Amino acid sequence: MSAVDAIVDDIANACLAREMTVGVIESLTSGAVASALGRGHEAAEWFRGGVVAYETETKQWVLGLVPGTDPCSPSCAAQLAANGRALLRADVCASVTGIGGPEPVDDHPAGEVHVGVSTAQGWTTRVHYFDGPPEDVVEQSVLATLSRLYDTLTPTPGPGA
């Protein structure tokens, strides 16, 4: 079993156990995260779907990205996750945006990736810097996005819990 398949299995189990739904908004990964989630067991019970919005204007028209927002930024990842959660009516929505490479874009190095996650309690973002050719950056981005979804679905209790 691949690492992606293993974490999707864990996501499916967590969603089913907690009766939660997930969605995903993708730019850099062009639907690879949604494809992985859709292969999960009983996906029809917990996976709301996804949106691929590669072009910045599409992010604005479909997902309400504020014009002028850097498409490779924490702000973009947060807006995509939050607006995607509302659009898909999901309990948890992840987003992924960044620069696959092989060349830098504007002031962003190849491999800079932002993953956002939105829940009813708010949103978080995390930046990653991946190495390798574009296909490796995409593969690492898929795994990072799925990992953030899983971490959000299975929070560890804090001290004294």
Long-range contacts (C-beta under 8 A, 24 or more apart in sequence): 3-143, 4-36, 4-142, 4-143, 4-146, 5-36, 5-39, 7-143, 7-146, 7-147, 7-150, 8-36, 8-37, 8-39, 8-40, 8-146, 9-40, 9-41, 10-150, 10-154, 11-37, 11-40, 11-146, 11-149, 11-150, 11-153, 12-40, 12-41, 12-42, 12-43, 12-46, 14-150, 14-153, 14-154, 15-45, 15-46, 15-47, 15-153, 16-42, 16-45, 16-46, 18-153, 20-46, 20-91, 20-92, 20-153, 21-46, 21-47, 21-48, 21-89, 21-90, 21-91, 21-92, 22-46, 22-47, 22-48, 22-90, 22-91, 22-92, 22-93, 22-94, 22-149, 22-153, 23-47, 23-48, 23-49, 23-50, 23-84, 23-85, 23-87, 23-88, 23-90, 23-92, 23-93, 23-94, 24-50, 24-51, 24-84, 24-93, 24-94, 24-95, 24-96, 24-145, 24-149, 25-50, 25-51, 25-53, 25-63, 25-80, 25-81, 25-83, 25-84, 25-93, 25-94, 25-95, 25-96, 26-50, 26-51, 26-52, 26-53, 26-95, 26-96, 26-145, 27-52, 27-53, 27-54, 27-59, 27-71, 27-80, 27-95, 27-96, 27-97, 27-98, 28-96, 28-97, 28-98, 28-99, 28-100, 28-113, 28-137, 28-138, 28-141, 29-96, 29-138, 29-141, 29-142, 29-145, 30-54, 30-138, 32-138, 32-142, 33-94, 33-96, 33-142, 33-145, 33-146, 36-142, 36-146, 37-146, 48-88, 48-89, 48-90, 49-88, 50-88, 51-84, 51-87, 51-88, 53-80, 62-87, 63-87, 70-106, 71-97, 72-97, 72-98, 72-99, 72-105, 72-106, 72-108, 72-112, 72-114, 73-97, 73-114, 74-114, 74-116, 74-125, 74-127, 76-114, 76-116, 77-114, 77-115, 77-116, 77-125, 78-116, 78-118, 78-123, 78-124, 78-125, 79-116, 80-116, 81-116, 81-117, 81-118, 81-123, 81-125, 82-116, 82-118, 82-123, 84-118, 85-118, 85-119, 91-119, 91-120, 92-117, 92-118, 92-119, 92-149, 92-152, 92-153, 93-117, 93-118, 94-118, 94-145, 94-148, 94-149, 94-152, 95-145, 96-141, 96-142, 96-144, 96-145, 98-128, 98-137, 98-141, 99-137, 100-134, 100-137, 100-138, 100-141, 101-133, 101-134, 101-137, 102-133, 102-134, 110-134, 110-137, 111-137, 113-137, 113-140, 113-141, 113-144, 115-141, 115-144, 115-145, 115-148, 117-148, 117-149, 117-152, 119-152
